[in-house]
Amino acid sequence: MDPIVFRAVTRTPLSLLVSGQVRELILSGALPVGTELPSEKDLADQFGVSRSTVREAVRILQAKGLISGGDTVSTAKPRVSDALASGSASEALESALRLGSVPLGDLVELRLALEGAAVAKPGVADLEDARDALETMRMPGVDVATFHDADVRFHICLAGAGGNTAFALVMSALRDAIGGHLLAALDRLDDPRPTLARLVAEHAAILEAVESGSGERAAELMRAHIWDFYASALS
């Protein structure tokens, strides 16, 4: 039998220990969304570490999407974010996509399953943001970038239409990860107006089905809408 080889023990950086403790407090609810963290100096004193360690811990938490704001140079304080770490999730998905470990087609299939299920449930959420996004997409002469931003808002709103907050969270991460492919596909069109008009009509039909409580019809329309766009624009 081959001899067992042990690896050298390494000490965990203090910044990871600090960020880990704050992360646990956030996830446990002890630090609710919107809570302002103590100043850099106060955190350093409480943890018994240097201010540079606190700055690095803050950067780790910001990268995970758990806190936002805060200028480590000034006295401004970061706050617990309401992003629920979707930023780090979308970055992980985008990295997997770019490295080729997760094909784009697999993420498209996830969108089909997720958004179809989301609109199939009886609506309980406020759809005002979806209506507003649709009106933006209908504006005469709307540019591709503005249309795309409104499209993202529309789909994220409908992802939470049935009241499942996990759907909206995962949908947000998915859209961030593959959104560049969608925008690039629209930018490649010589004349995007016919495609934008078709997408608006499809969005309007989906929203009408959701508002009327026709969940099965809404799911059917949503899946066709997603699949047709990827099949035509990203093939």
Summary of the structure (lengths in Angstrom):
residues: 235
radius of gyration: 22.0
end to end distance: 53.1
largest distance: 74.9
contacts: 677
relative contact order: 0.10
helix: 66%
strand: 2%
